[in-house]
């Protein structure tokens, strides 16, 4: 299967184009959202006017409209379409030229898969190269200081007795002394 050039793939769908397509597929959801927002605005207006009884009415209307919007959303989804088809024989409208869109999606998936496999091969080659040079997991593998534990001696004591610790301790004391000298001169 040959993949199309980048220019042949359709441009991404615009916001208005997507809204129009979704509205044609299931017009009740955006209408329910609009009605729910209208009820919410009306409840805010009534609250501002100090009419609590009317405000409660509009809040209850908002809850009811929101529930109807959720039902419309479910009926418009794949589950709802199949339920309508099996129970009532109603066929939901489909998107136009879905075969062409499916073909474009398949081509895009194939292109992404090829790009992923190329990145994976490159990563595997880099890993093999790192392992060959002594790098593992992005860090150089270096053996630590050699300490010899005597019978009954703790690891901490063995490290303190080693030359590495003595050098570290001396350098730490030197840094501390220089810091104290600086603080005395101020």
Residue, then its C-alpha position, 0 to 999 in steps of 0.5 A: x500500500x502506497x502512502x499519499x504525500x502530505x499535500x494529499x491528506x485533507x486539512x484538519x477539520x475546522x471548529x465550525x465545520x465540526x460543529x455543523x457536522x455534529x449538529x446534523x448528526x444529532x441536533x438535540x444535544x446543542x439545542x439542549x445545551x442552549x436551553x440549559x444555559x438559557x434556564x441558568x441565565x434566567x435563574x441568575x436574573x431572577x436571583x438578582x431581582x430577588x424573586x426566589x420562587x421564580x429562581x427556584x423554578x428556573x433552577x429546576x428547569x435547568x436540571x430537567x433540561x440538563x437531564x434531557x440533554x444527557x438523554x439526547x447525547x446517549x441516544x445520539x451516540x453509537x449505543x443509542x443509534x443501535x438501540x433505535x435501530x433494533x427497537x424501532x427500525x430507525x436508521x440514524x443519519x451517517x456522515x457524508x463520504x465516510x468511506x473516503x474519511x476512513x481511507x484517510x484515517x487508515x493512511x494516516x495510521x499507517x504513516x504514524x506506524x511507520x514513523x513510530x517503527x523508525x523511532x523505535x529502531x533508532x532508539x534500539x540502535x542507540x541503546x546498543x551503542x550505549x551498552x557497547x560503550x559502558x553506558x546503561x540507562x543513560x548513566x556511566x557504570x562505575x565501580x564504587x570505592x573498595x572497602x574491606x569489611x573485617x569480621x564484626x565491623x559494620x559497613x559504615x565503620x568499614x567506609x570510615x576506615x577506607x582511604x576514600x572516606x578519609x580524603x572526603x573528610x579532609x576536603x570537607x574540613x577544608x571547605x568548612x575551615x575556609x567558610x569559617x575564615x570568610x565569616x570571621x573576616x566580615 
